Amino acid sequence: MPRASSHPKLDSFNFRVNGELKRAFLDVAACEDRPAGSILREFMRSYVAEKQRSSSALPTTASLARKKPARKPDISSAQRGRRHEP
């Protein structure tokens, strides 16, 4: 079945943050009447652009979009869940 939306599928970005920082961030975003996700995406774009300007060795956004994701190594069911000792 074809997609009903013309927008491309987006990836999710999950990370842990201190609860107090999260609440403060959400409060500021609400005061500015802006979605928190929009602010984070803006920050990410700005950060990438800044780093690309300061280092020509970093990949461009266009080259990042063309890269295929790394494949996960195949592991047997016996190896799953096994902790590796250092």
The first five atom37 places (N, CA, C, CB, O) and aatype in JSON, in Angstrom:
{
  "aatype": [12, 14, 1, 0, 15, 15, 8, 14, 11, 10, 3, 15, 13, 2, 13, 1, 19, 2, 7, 6, 10, 11, 1, 0, 13, 10, 3, 19, 0, 0, 4, 6, 3, 1, 14, 0, 7, 15, 9, 10, 1, 6, 13, 12, 1, 15, 18, 19, 0, 6, 11, 5, 1, 15, 15, 15, 0, 10, 14, 16, 16, 0, 15, 10, 0, 1, 11, 11, 14, 0, 1, 11, 14, 3, 9, 15, 15, 0, 5, 1, 7, 1, 1, 8, 6, 14],
  "atom_mask": [
    [1, 1, 1, 1, 1],
    [1, 1, 1, 1, 1],
    [1, 1, 1, 1, 1],
    [1, 1, 1, 1, 1],
    [1, 1, 1, 1, 1],
    [1, 1, 1, 1, 1],
    [1, 1, 1, 1, 1],
    [1, 1, 1, 1, 1],
    [1, 1, 1, 1, 1],
    [1, 1, 1, 1, 1],
    [1, 1, 1, 1, 1],
    [1, 1, 1, 1, 1],
    [1, 1, 1, 1, 1],
    [1, 1, 1, 1, 1],
    [1, 1, 1, 1, 1],
    [1, 1, 1, 1, 1],
    [1, 1, 1, 1, 1],
    [1, 1, 1, 1, 1],
    [1, 1, 1, 0, 1],
    [1, 1, 1, 1, 1],
    [1, 1, 1, 1, 1],
    [1, 1, 1, 1, 1],
    [1, 1, 1, 1, 1],
    [1, 1, 1, 1, 1],
    [1, 1, 1, 1, 1],
    [1, 1, 1, 1, 1],
    [1, 1, 1, 1, 1],
    [1, 1, 1, 1, 1],
    [1, 1, 1, 1, 1],
    [1, 1, 1, 1, 1],
    [1, 1, 1, 1, 1],
    [1, 1, 1, 1, 1],
    [1, 1, 1, 1, 1],
    [1, 1, 1, 1, 1],
    [1, 1, 1, 1, 1],
    [1, 1, 1, 1, 1],
    [1, 1, 1, 0, 1],
    [1, 1, 1, 1, 1],
    [1, 1, 1, 1, 1],
    [1, 1, 1, 1, 1],
    [1, 1, 1, 1, 1],
    [1, 1, 1, 1, 1],
    [1, 1, 1, 1, 1],
    [1, 1, 1, 1, 1],
    [1, 1, 1, 1, 1],
    [1, 1, 1, 1, 1],
    [1, 1, 1, 1, 1],
    [1, 1, 1, 1, 1],
    [1, 1, 1, 1, 1],
    [1, 1, 1, 1, 1],
    [1, 1, 1, 1, 1],
    [1, 1, 1, 1, 1],
    [1, 1, 1, 1, 1],
    [1, 1, 1, 1, 1],
    [1, 1, 1, 1, 1],
    [1, 1, 1, 1, 1],
    [1, 1, 1, 1, 1],
    [1, 1, 1, 1, 1],
    [1, 1, 1, 1, 1],
    [1, 1, 1, 1, 1],
    [1, 1, 1, 1, 1],
    [1, 1, 1, 1, 1],
    [1, 1, 1, 1, 1],
    [1, 1, 1, 1, 1],
    [1, 1, 1, 1, 1],
    [1, 1, 1, 1, 1],
    [1, 1, 1, 1, 1],
    [1, 1, 1, 1, 1],
    [1, 1, 1, 1, 1],
    [1, 1, 1, 1, 1],
    [1, 1, 1, 1, 1],
    [1, 1, 1, 1, 1],
    [1, 1, 1, 1, 1],
    [1, 1, 1, 1, 1],
    [1, 1, 1, 1, 1],
    [1, 1, 1, 1, 1],
    [1, 1, 1, 1, 1],
    [1, 1, 1, 1, 1],
    [1, 1, 1, 1, 1],
    [1, 1, 1, 1, 1],
    [1, 1, 1, 0, 1],
    [1, 1, 1, 1, 1],
    [1, 1, 1, 1, 1],
    [1, 1, 1, 1, 1],
    [1, 1, 1, 1, 1],
    [1, 1, 1, 1, 1]
  ],
  "atom_positions": [
    [[0.85, -1.18, 0.0], [0.0, 0.0, 0.0], [0.9, 1.24, 0.0], [-0.97, 0.0, 1.23], [1.82, 1.32, 0.82]],
    [[0.66, 2.21, -0.89], [1.49, 3.41, -0.94], [1.26, 4.29, 0.28], [1.2, 4.21, -2.22], [0.21, 4.27, 0.91]],
    [[2.3, 5.08, 0.6], [2.21, 6.01, 1.73], [1.14, 7.07, 1.45], [3.58, 6.67, 2.0], [1.04, 7.57, 0.33]],
    [[0.37, 7.4, 2.45], [-0.67, 8.42, 2.32], [-0.08, 9.82, 2.41], [-1.75, 8.23, 3.4], [-0.67, 10.78, 1.89]],
    [[1.06, 9.95, 3.05], [1.69, 11.26, 3.25], [2.78, 11.47, 2.21], [2.26, 11.37, 4.67], [3.45, 10.52, 1.79]],
    [[2.97, 12.72, 1.79], [4.04, 13.04, 0.86], [5.36, 13.29, 1.59], [3.67, 14.26, 0.03], [6.4, 13.41, 0.95]],
    [[5.32, 13.35, 2.92], [6.53, 13.58, 3.71], [7.31, 12.29, 3.85], [6.17, 14.15, 5.11], [6.72, 11.22, 4.05]],
    [[8.65, 12.36, 3.75], [9.44, 11.15, 3.93], [9.39, 10.67, 5.37], [10.9, 11.39, 3.51], [9.17, 11.46, 6.29]],
    [[9.58, 9.38, 5.57], [9.58, 8.81, 6.91], [10.79, 9.35, 7.66], [9.6, 7.24, 6.86], [11.89, 9.4, 7.12]],
    [[10.59, 9.75, 8.89], [11.66, 10.31, 9.71], [12.15, 9.29, 10.72], [11.19, 11.58, 10.43], [11.38, 8.42, 11.15]],
    [[13.41, 9.39, 11.09], [13.98, 8.53, 12.12], [13.73, 9.16, 13.48], [15.5, 8.31, 11.89], [13.49, 10.37, 13.59]],
    [[13.79, 8.34, 14.49], [13.61, 8.79, 15.87], [14.98, 8.88, 16.54], [12.68, 7.84, 16.65], [15.89, 8.13, 16.2]],
    [[15.11, 9.81, 17.47], [16.38, 10.0, 18.19], [16.04, 9.97, 19.68], [17.1, 11.36, 17.78], [15.43, 10.92, 20.18]],
    [[16.41, 8.91, 20.39], [16.11, 8.77, 21.81], [17.39, 8.88, 22.63], [15.4, 7.43, 22.09], [18.41, 8.27, 22.28]],
    [[17.35, 9.63, 23.7], [18.5, 9.74, 24.59], [18.04, 10.09, 26.0], [19.49, 10.8, 24.07], [16.92, 10.56, 26.21]],
    [[18.91, 9.84, 26.95], [18.59, 10.12, 28.35], [19.1, 11.51, 28.72], [19.21, 9.04, 29.28], [20.16, 11.95, 28.27]],
    [[18.33, 12.18, 29.56], [18.7, 13.52, 30.02], [18.2, 13.67, 31.46], [18.11, 14.63, 29.08], [17.2, 13.07, 31.85]],
    [[18.9, 14.48, 32.22], [18.5, 14.77, 33.6], [17.08, 15.34, 33.6], [19.51, 15.76, 34.26], [16.75, 16.21, 32.79]],
    [[16.25, 14.86, 34.51], [14.85, 15.28, 34.58], [14.68, 16.78, 34.78], [0.0, 0.0, 0.0], [13.79, 17.38, 34.18]],
    [[15.52, 17.38, 35.6], [15.42, 18.82, 35.84], [15.73, 19.61, 34.57], [16.38, 19.24, 36.98], [15.05, 20.59, 34.27]],
    [[16.76, 19.18, 33.82], [17.11, 19.83, 32.56], [15.97, 19.69, 31.55], [18.42, 19.25, 31.99], [15.64, 20.64, 30.84]],
    [[15.38, 18.49, 31.49], [14.28, 18.26, 30.56], [13.1, 19.18, 30.86], [13.83, 16.79, 30.61], [12.54, 19.8, 29.96]],
    [[12.72, 19.26, 32.13], [11.59, 20.12, 32.51], [11.88, 21.59, 32.19], [11.29, 19.96, 34.02], [11.01, 22.3, 31.69]],
    [[13.1, 22.03, 32.48], [13.47, 23.42, 32.2], [13.43, 23.69, 30.69], [14.88, 23.72, 32.75], [12.96, 24.74, 30.26]],
    [[13.93, 22.74, 29.89], [13.91, 22.89, 28.43], [12.48, 22.96, 27.91], [14.66, 21.72, 27.77], [12.15, 23.82, 27.09]],
    [[11.62, 22.05, 28.39], [10.23, 22.05, 27.94], [9.5, 23.32, 28.36], [9.5, 20.82, 28.5], [8.65, 23.82, 27.62]],
    [[9.83, 23.85, 29.55], [9.22, 25.11, 30.0], [9.62, 26.27, 29.1], [9.64, 25.4, 31.45], [8.77, 27.09, 28.72]],
    [[10.9, 26.34, 28.75], [11.37, 27.42, 27.86], [10.73, 27.29, 26.49], [12.91, 27.39, 27.74], [10.3, 28.28, 25.9]],
    [[10.66, 26.07, 25.96], [10.04, 25.83, 24.65], [8.58, 26.27, 24.69], [10.16, 24.34, 24.25], [8.09, 26.89, 23.74]],
    [[7.87, 25.94, 25.77], [6.46, 26.33, 25.9], [6.32, 27.85, 25.96], [5.84, 25.69, 27.15], [5.4, 28.41, 25.37]],
    [[7.22, 28.51, 26.68], [7.18, 29.98, 26.76], [7.38, 30.61, 25.39], [8.26, 30.49, 27.74], [6.81, 31.67, 25.1]],
    [[8.19, 29.97, 24.55], [8.41, 30.47, 23.19], [7.35, 29.96, 22.21], [9.8, 30.06, 22.7], [7.38, 30.29, 21.03]],
    [[6.41, 29.15, 22.72], [5.35, 28.56, 21.9], [5.93, 27.8, 20.71], [4.39, 29.65, 21.41], [5.47, 27.93, 19.57]],
    [[6.97, 27.0, 21.01], [7.64, 26.2, 19.97], [7.72, 24.75, 20.45], [9.06, 26.76, 19.64], [7.93, 24.5, 21.63]],
    [[7.56, 23.81, 19.53], [7.73, 22.4, 19.91], [9.2, 22.11, 20.26], [7.26, 21.47, 18.77], [10.11, 22.59, 19.58]],
    [[9.42, 21.34, 21.31], [10.77, 21.0, 21.74], [11.55, 20.31, 20.62], [10.73, 20.11, 22.99], [12.74, 20.57, 20.43]],
    [[10.89, 19.43, 19.88], [11.56, 18.72, 18.78], [12.07, 19.66, 17.71], [0.0, 0.0, 0.0], [13.14, 19.45, 17.14]],
    [[11.31, 20.71, 17.44], [11.72, 21.7, 16.45], [13.0, 22.41, 16.89], [10.59, 22.71, 16.21], [13.89, 22.65, 16.08]],
    [[13.07, 22.75, 18.16], [14.26, 23.43, 18.71], [15.47, 22.49, 18.63], [14.02, 23.88, 20.18], [16.56, 22.91, 18.26]],
    [[15.27, 21.23, 18.99], [16.38, 20.27, 18.94], [16.87, 20.06, 17.51], [15.95, 18.93, 19.55], [18.07, 19.99, 17.28]],
    [[15.94, 19.95, 16.54], [16.35, 19.79, 15.14], [17.12, 21.0, 14.66], [15.12, 19.55, 14.24], [18.11, 20.87, 13.94]],
    [[16.66, 22.2, 15.05], [17.36, 23.44, 14.68], [18.78, 23.44, 15.25], [16.58, 24.67, 15.17], [19.74, 23.79, 14.56]],
    [[18.91, 23.04, 16.51], [20.23, 22.96, 17.14], [21.12, 21.97, 16.4], [20.1, 22.56, 18.61], [22.29, 22.26, 16.15]],
    [[20.58, 20.81, 16.05], [21.37, 19.79, 15.37], [21.87, 20.3, 14.01], [20.55, 18.5, 15.18], [23.03, 20.1, 13.67]],
    [[20.98, 20.95, 13.25], [21.39, 21.5, 11.95], [22.49, 22.54, 12.12], [20.19, 22.13, 11.22], [23.47, 22.54, 11.38]],
    [[22.33, 23.42, 13.1], [23.31, 24.46, 13.37], [24.65, 23.87, 13.79], [22.78, 25.41, 14.45], [25.7, 24.31, 13.33]],
    [[24.61, 22.88, 14.65], [25.83, 22.23, 15.15], [26.58, 21.55, 14.01], [25.48, 21.2, 16.24], [27.8, 21.68, 13.91]],
    [[25.87, 20.82, 13.15], [26.51, 20.14, 12.02], [27.12, 21.17, 11.08], [25.48, 19.25, 11.27], [28.26, 20.99, 10.64]],
    [[26.39, 22.23, 10.75], [26.9, 23.26, 9.85], [28.16, 23.92, 10.42], [25.82, 24.33, 9.59], [29.12, 24.16, 9.69]],
    [[28.14, 24.2, 11.71], [29.3, 24.82, 12.37], [30.52, 23.91, 12.28], [28.99, 25.13, 13.84], [31.62, 24.37, 11.95]],
    [[30.33, 22.63, 12.56], [31.45, 21.69, 12.53], [31.95, 21.48, 11.11], [31.02, 20.36, 13.14], [33.15, 21.3, 10.9]],
    [[31.05, 21.5, 10.13], [31.46, 21.35, 8.74], [32.27, 22.55, 8.28], [30.24, 21.16, 7.83], [33.21, 22.4, 7.5]],
    [[31.91, 23.75, 8.75], [32.68, 24.95, 8.39], [34.08, 24.91, 8.99], [31.95, 26.21, 8.86], [35.03, 25.35, 8.35]],
    [[34.2, 24.38, 10.21], [35.49, 24.39, 10.9], [36.39, 23.23, 10.53], [35.26, 24.39, 12.38], [37.58, 23.25, 10.85]],
    [[35.86, 22.21, 9.87], [36.69, 21.06, 9.5], [36.23, 20.5, 8.16], [36.63, 19.98, 10.59], [35.11, 20.0, 8.04]],
    [[37.1, 20.58, 7.17], [36.74, 20.05, 5.86], [36.77, 18.52, 5.85], [37.69, 20.6, 4.79], [36.33, 17.9, 4.88]],
    [[37.29, 17.91, 6.92], [37.36, 16.45, 6.99], [36.02, 15.83, 7.32], [38.39, 16.03, 8.02], [35.82, 14.64, 7.08]],
    [[35.09, 16.61, 7.86], [33.78, 16.06, 8.21], [32.94, 15.85, 6.96], [33.04, 16.99, 9.19], [33.04, 16.63, 6.01]],
    [[32.12, 14.8, 6.95], [31.26, 14.56, 5.79], [30.17, 15.62, 5.7], [30.63, 13.17, 5.85], [29.75, 16.17, 6.72]],
    [[29.73, 15.91, 4.49], [28.64, 16.86, 4.31], [27.32, 16.17, 4.61], [28.64, 17.45, 2.88], [27.24, 14.94, 4.63]],
    [[26.28, 16.96, 4.83], [24.96, 16.4, 5.1], [24.5, 15.54, 3.93], [23.95, 17.52, 5.38], [23.9, 14.48, 4.14]],
    [[24.77, 15.98, 2.71], [24.35, 15.21, 1.53], [25.05, 13.86, 1.48], [24.65, 16.0, 0.24], [24.42, 12.86, 1.15]],
    [[26.35, 13.81, 1.82], [27.05, 12.53, 1.78], [26.58, 11.62, 2.91], [28.57, 12.74, 1.88], [26.59, 10.4, 2.76]],
    [[26.18, 12.19, 4.03], [25.65, 11.38, 5.13], [24.34, 10.72, 4.73], [25.46, 12.24, 6.39], [24.08, 9.58, 5.1]],
    [[23.52, 11.43, 3.97], [22.22, 10.9, 3.56], [22.37, 9.73, 2.6], [21.39, 12.0, 2.91], [21.49, 8.87, 2.54]],
    [[23.47, 9.68, 1.84], [23.66, 8.61, 0.86], [24.27, 7.36, 1.46], [24.53, 9.09, -0.25], [24.19, 6.29, 0.85]],
    [[24.87, 7.45, 2.64], [25.52, 6.29, 3.24], [24.51, 5.26, 3.7], [26.38, 6.72, 4.41], [23.46, 5.6, 4.24]],
    [[24.84, 4.0, 3.46], [23.99, 2.92, 3.94], [24.31, 2.66, 5.4], [24.18, 1.63, 3.09], [25.47, 2.77, 5.8]],
    [[23.31, 2.31, 6.22], [23.58, 2.01, 7.62], [24.44, 0.76, 7.75], [22.27, 1.85, 8.41], [24.33, -0.16, 6.94]],
    [[25.28, 0.74, 8.77], [26.12, -0.42, 9.0], [25.27, -1.61, 9.4], [27.17, -0.13, 10.09], [24.31, -1.48, 10.15]],
    [[25.63, -2.77, 8.89], [24.89, -3.98, 9.24], [25.32, -4.47, 10.6], [25.1, -5.09, 8.18], [26.48, -4.37, 10.98]],
    [[24.36, -5.01, 11.33], [24.68, -5.61, 12.62], [25.32, -6.97, 12.35], [23.4, -5.75, 13.51], [24.91, -7.67, 11.43]],
    [[26.32, -7.35, 13.14], [26.94, -8.66, 12.94], [25.95, -9.77, 13.28], [28.21, -8.79, 13.79], [25.14, -9.65, 14.2]],
    [[26.02, -10.85, 12.51], [25.17, -12.0, 12.79], [25.7, -12.72, 14.02], [25.1, -12.96, 11.57], [26.9, -13.0, 14.12]],
    [[24.8, -13.0, 14.96], [25.21, -13.75, 16.15], [24.22, -14.89, 16.35], [25.28, -12.83, 17.42], [23.04, -14.78, 16.02]],
    [[24.72, -15.97, 16.89], [23.85, -17.12, 17.12], [22.96, -16.86, 18.33], [24.69, -18.4, 17.32], [23.23, -15.99, 19.15]],
    [[21.9, -17.63, 18.42], [20.98, -17.46, 19.55], [21.67, -17.79, 20.87], [19.74, -18.35, 19.36], [21.29, -17.27, 21.91]],
    [[22.7, -18.65, 20.82], [23.43, -18.99, 22.05], [24.25, -17.8, 22.54], [24.35, -20.2, 21.8], [24.5, -17.67, 23.74]],
    [[24.67, -16.92, 21.62], [25.48, -15.76, 22.0], [24.62, -14.61, 22.5], [26.32, -15.3, 20.82], [25.11, -13.76, 23.24]],
    [[23.37, -14.56, 22.1], [22.5, -13.46, 22.52], [22.32, -13.48, 24.02], [21.15, -13.55, 21.82], [22.03, -14.52, 24.62]],
    [[22.48, -12.33, 24.63], [22.28, -12.23, 26.08], [23.48, -12.63, 26.9], [0.0, 0.0, 0.0], [23.49, -12.42, 28.12]],
    [[24.48, -13.2, 26.28], [25.69, -13.62, 27.02], [26.56, -12.39, 27.26], [26.49, -14.73, 26.23], [26.83, -11.63, 26.33]],
    [[26.98, -12.21, 28.47], [27.87, -11.09, 28.8], [29.3, -11.49, 28.52], [27.7, -10.66, 30.3], [29.74, -12.6, 28.81]],
    [[30.03, -10.53, 27.93], [31.44, -10.78, 27.65], [32.27, -10.19, 28.76], [31.85, -10.19, 26.28], [32.15, -9.0, 29.07]],
    [[33.1, -11.0, 29.36], [33.97, -10.56, 30.45], [35.16, -9.83, 29.85], [34.43, -11.77, 31.33], [35.68, -10.27, 28.82]],
    [[35.63, -8.72, 30.46], [36.81, -8.0, 29.93], [38.1, -8.77, 30.14], [36.94, -6.63, 30.58], [39.17, -8.3, 29.75]]
  ]
}
